[in-house]
Amino acid sequence: MYAGVCVYEPRVFEVMSPGRFSITRDTLPLLLRCGDPLFGYRYDGYWRVLDTPEDLAAGRREIESGQRLSYCVAR
């Protein structure tokens, strides 16, 4: 699972294991077992992975060619 962009409350950092861990395999399931709420938002706008210089160049070309960006504003 890739959660995309995450925003965490301080509580999340309190339950993280020291050392190496997986947020999706360790921390989030622990929060659910403890009864902490988890929320998600499905975003259907423009999205591009920028992991490599080639990805970044492709993203720049898309935006320069008129790719419309959309943003969600919390209400």
JOBEL-V154168 format. One record per pair of residues at least 24 apart in sequence whose C-alpha atoms are under 7 Angstrom apart, sorted by sequence separation. I is the first residue (numbers start at 1). J is the second residue. D is the distance in whole Angstrom. If there is no record, write none. Layout:
BEGIN
i: (I/I)
j: (J/J)
d: (D/D)
END
This chain:
BEGIN
i: (46/45)
j: (70/70)
d: (7/6)
END
